[in-house]
Amino acid sequence: MALIVQKYGGSSVADAEKIKSIARRIAAARDEGNQVVVVVSAMGDTTDELINLAYQIDSCPSDRELDVLLSTGEIVSSTLLAMALKTLGYAAISLSGAQAGIRTDAAHSRARILGIDPGRVVRELEKGKIVIVAGFQGITDEMDITTLGRGGSDTTAVALAVSLGAGVCQIYTDVDGIYTADPRLVPEARSLDEMGYEEMLELATYGARVMHPRAVELGEIYKVPILVASSFTDSSGTLIHGGASMEIRNKVTGIAHDPNVAKITVVGVPDRPGIASSIFEPLAKADISVDTIVQNASIHNITDLTFTVAKSDLDRAMEVVRPIAGSINARQCASDSKLGKVSIIGTGMQNTPGYAARMFSALSEQGINIQLITTSEIRITCIIDEARVEEAVRALHKAFELEQAE
């Protein structure tokens, strides 16, 4: 008897009829002789609605109380799904994150899973039950409820698959799998049959919203295959795993994009040891992630330092950086909030000449100016005008002929 972990997103459990449909899908997996553990997100837009409600009550709600409130969304969907399974004649039980043994640190709204005690889940499985776990949440050693942040239910599912020794973690969503680009922008985009962990991690980090990077990281570390498929169709989906096709013809697998980019430039920075640390350490303490960093060549021991942050973090980042810029006698601290990024991603690009040139040429032909460039072994990212991001995605998808199957 195989053990599988399934996860269903908010759109999959958005109303009673969809919950009943998901229950039938889960029942079918149980009928095949599998032990089934299911992780669910909150119904539809429940999380956003709860956040809005909280801010109507308190303009600055405490992180602890907000986490308790938001955790209720997944509790609702998990209990309703358990009820739906029972009406079909299947033994099922819903568990909160705490009841499922998910232990986290105390960083409310962005907690990290420290460990999972799967004892309760295993006992329920041994009783022949389908176990429904509320995603996105856990509990601290002090018994405080925490939430895991955006994509938290994906992380819950993969972490449970790891702790239970499941053969696969199945992520069911409202798309047929991982595409070569966002099909809403590129109608010719193809759904991929398989993808390596590293490529998926880069796609997730640099704009693809189908999976959260933390979930992919867990899958890679513990070698748990992850299937991403539609909860509304019978498509085979995309299998994310450690294998890679040997010497594939087109090294670019997909195009990722993200319009949520802002740039900060500290002009006239003294070029001496410790300056970068004096800027980036306070940003880290303020829980602001920095992406691309570029420092110009020094002239007369003076340089300019540019970096990007999420657009939603720009105001807080400027509050941190402005006084530091003054203290180090920088000439100016400027920002630009109307940027986005577009990336080409694929294993093997680094060792195959011509991909960067092809990318830059495709953007140049569309008159798209590149402001910053950053790379990894399997990714090239360009920071461009936000208004040109969608056009850039289409141009790059065509330039690398991603509409054509290998």
N, C-alpha and C positions, 0 to 999 in steps of 0.2 A: 504494500500500500504506500503510494507516494504522498509526500506532504508538500502542498503548494501554498504560497501566500499570494493573495490577490488584493489589489488596491483599486478603489473606485473614487474618482474625483467628484467635485461638487455638481458638475453638469450631469453626471451619471445618476445621481440620486436627488435631482432637483425637485421632484414631486412624487406623489404617491404611486402613479402609474409607472414611473421610471424605477422606483424602488422595487415594485412588484416584478418588473422585467429583469432587474439585476438579480433578484432572488431566484428566478427561474434559471438564469445563467449559472449561479453558484450551485444550485441543486443539481444541474447537469454535471458539473465537475465532481460533486459528491457521488453521483450515480456511477461515475467511471471508476470508483473505488479509491478516490483520493481523500486524504484528510485535508480539510480546507480551513485556512485562517484568512479572514477578510479584514482589511483596513479601509475605513471610509472617511471622507472629508465631510464638511458641513454641507447642507443642502443649498445648492444654487448660490445666491448672493448673501447667505445668512451671516457670514463673518463680517462683510462690509456693513450690513444692516445693524449688527450688534455694535460695531465701532461707532457708527453714526449715532446710535441711541446713547452710548456712553458719553459722547461729547455733548449731547443735548443736556445731559445731567451735570456733567463736570467738564469744564474747558481744559482741565489738566488731570485726567484720571490717573490714579496710581497704577504702576505697571502690574503690581500684584493683583489688584482687583480686576484690571482689564483682562489678565490671563484667565482668572476664574470665570469671568463672563464669557470670553471667547471659546473656552473649552466646552461650553454647553452646546455649541453648534454641532460638534461631532457626536456628542452624547445622544442628541435627538436622532440623527441619521442612523447611528448604530442600533439604537433600540428599535426603531421602526423597521429596519432591515431584518433584525432578529424576529420580530413579529411576523413579517411577511413570509419568512422561511417556515415558521411554525404553522401558518395557515396552509402551506403546501405539504405539511406532514413531516417536516424535518426538524430534528432536535437542534436548537441553536441557542446561543447565549451571547449577550452583549457585555463587553468589558470596557471600562474607562482605561485611559493610559496607565493610571496608577494601579488598577486591578490587574492589568496585563504585565505589571512588573517593570515598567519603563522608568528608569531613574535618570534624572538630569541634574545639571548644575543649576544655580539659582539666577541665571541671567534671564529675567522675565522678558517675554516676547521674542526672544532669540536664543532660547536654551539649547544646549548641546546634550545629546544622550551620553551618559557616562557608562551605562550598562543596562542589561535587561535580565531580570530573573524570570525565565519562562515557565516556572513551575505551575502556576495557575492555568496557563494556556494549555500546557501538556496534559494536565489532569482532566481538563474539559474535553480535550481531543480523545483521550483514552475512554471517556464515557460515551464516545460516538457523536459528540456535538460538533456542529460548525461554530467556530468562534469568531465573533464580530468585534473588532477592536476599534475604538475611537482614535483616529489619527491625530497628528499635530500637537500632541500633549504628553506630559509626563509628570513626575512628582519629585521633589527634592528630598534630601535626607531629613529635612525639617517638616515634611509632609505638606509643603506648599505646592499648589498646582502651577505648572509652567506650560507655555506654548513654545513651539519650535521655530516659529517664523514662517515666511513664505516657503511653500513647498514642503512643509513639515510632514504632511501625510505620506509623501513619497519616502521621506527619510524613515518614518516609522515603519513602513512596509518592508523596506530593505533591511533595516536593523532587526526586525522580527524574523525575517527569512534567515539572516545570519545566525541569530541565537537559537533558532529551531532546527537549523541544518536543512532547510528546505532546498529542493532541487532547482527551483526557479521562483523568481518574484515577478508576478504579472501585474503590470500597471495599465489599468483600463481607463481610457479618457475619451474625449470627443473627437479625436482624429484617428486615422487608420494606422499611424506609426510615425516614425521619424522621416521627415521629408528633406529633399535636397535644399529647399528654401521654404519660407512661409508660403503655403499654397494660396493664401489670401492675396499675396502680392504677386506671386508667380504661378499662374494657372497651370503652367507646364511642369511644375515641380513634381518629382517622383517620390513615392514612398519607398524607402530602402528595406531590403530583406534583413540585413544585418549591419552591425557597426561595432567597432572596437570601443572599449571603455574610454580611451584617451580622446578619441574624436568626439564622443558624446559629451565628455566633460568639457571640452573646449566649446562645443555648440551650446551647451547649457549655460556656461559661464558668460559667453559673449552674445547672448540674446535669445536663443531658442527657449521657449517657455514650456515645452512639453514635459521636461523633467528638471528637478532641482539638482544643482551640482553636488550638494552634500550626499544625496542618495546615490548618485553615480560613483562618487568617491568610495562610499561604503561597499558598493558592488564590486568595484575593482580591487579593493584591498582584500576582501574576503572571497573573491572569485565566485560571486553569485550571479548567474545569468539573469538579465532583466529583459522581460518582454514588454514592449509598449504596443498596445493595440486598442482598437475601438470597442467601447462597450455597447455600441449600437449596431454594429455589423459583424460579420463573421470573417473579416479580413485577418490574414495571418500575422500582420503587424511586423515590427522590427525587433530582432533579437540583439541585445547589447551584450557582448561577451569578450573574452580575452583573445580569441582567434582573429586573424587578419588574412584577407585574401593575398596570395603571394604575387608580388610584382603586378599589381593592378594597373591598367592602362592609364586611367585618369586619376592622378593622386588627390585631386580635390573631391571631397565627399559631399560637402554642403556649404551653404552660405548662411551665416548668422548675422543678425542686425539688432541694434539696440538704440532707440532714440533718446534714451535717458542718460545723456552725457553732458557734463559741464566742465569747463576748463578754467583753471586759475593760473595766472602768471605772476610771479614775484620778480619785478624788474630791478636790475641793478643790485644783485646780491653779491656780497663780498665772497670771493672764491678762496675759502680757507676751510680747514678741517672742522667738522662739527656743525656747520651751517645747515646742511640737509637734515641732520638729526634734530636740530632745534625746531625745525618745521614739522617733520613727519611724526616724531614721537608724540607731541600734543594732539595731532590728528588721530593717531591710533588710540590714545587714551579717551578721546571723545567718541570712539567707536565709529570713525569715518574711514571707509575703505578708499584707498587711492589706487588707481589703475595705471594708466600710462604716465611715465615720468621722463621728461626731456630736459637736459641742461645744455645750454649753448656753450660754445667754446669761450674760454675766458680771454678777455681783452683788458689789459692793465689790472689784472686780478679782480675784475668785475664780470659777472655773468648774469644770465636770466634763467630762472627755474620755472618750468611749466609742468603741470600735472593735471590729471582729470579725476573727477569724482562723479558719483551719481547726481543727477540734477536735483533730486530731492534732498541731497545733503549739502547743496551749494551754500545756502545761507549760513548753516552752522559752521561749515568749513571756513567761510570768510571771517566769521566771528573769531575763529581760532587763529587764522593766519595774519589778519591785519595787525594786531598788536605785536606779533613776532616780527613782521616785516619792519615795523617802526623801531623795534629794539635792536635790529641788526643793521639799521641805517639803509635799508633797501629804498630805492627811489619811488616805487609804486607797487600796488597790489591790484591787479585787474582780473576781471572774470568775463566769461562768455557762457551763457546758458542755452544757446541755440545750436547745439551740436548733437551728433549721433555717431555711431560707429558701425562699420560693416566689415565682416571678416570672411576670408576663405579658409577652410579647414580641411585637412586631409593628411593621413599618415604618409610619410615619404617625401613630402615637399622639400624638406631641407636638403636632401641629397639629390634632387632633380632640378637642374637649372631651368630658369625661364618663368617660373610661376609668379614671382614678384613683378617681373617686367610685364607679364601678360595682364596682371591685375591693374597695374598703374596705367597701362595703355587703354584698357577698357574704360576706366574712369575718365581718363583724359579725353577720349573720343566723345564722351557725353558732356565735356566741359565742367567736370566735377573736380574742385580743388581739394587737395589733401592737406590737412593742417598738421597732423601728427601720424606717425607710423609706429606700431609695436609688433613684435613677432615672438613666436615660440617655435619649437621644433616642428609643430604641425599646424601652425596658424600664422596668418598675416592679417593684421587689423589696421584699418585706416580710420582716422577721425575726420569727419567731414561735416558740412552744413546739414543740420537736421532736416531741412526741407528737401534735400537731395537723397536721403537715405533709401527711400523706396525705389527711386530710379536707379540707384547704384546696385541694389540687390538684383533687379531685373537684368541690368547690363552684365553683371558678373556671372549670373546664372547662364546667360546666353554665351558669354565669352568662353566659359569652361565646358560648354555643351553638356550641362548636367541633365538636360531633358532626355538625353540618349542613354539607354540602358547599357551597362558594361557588356 
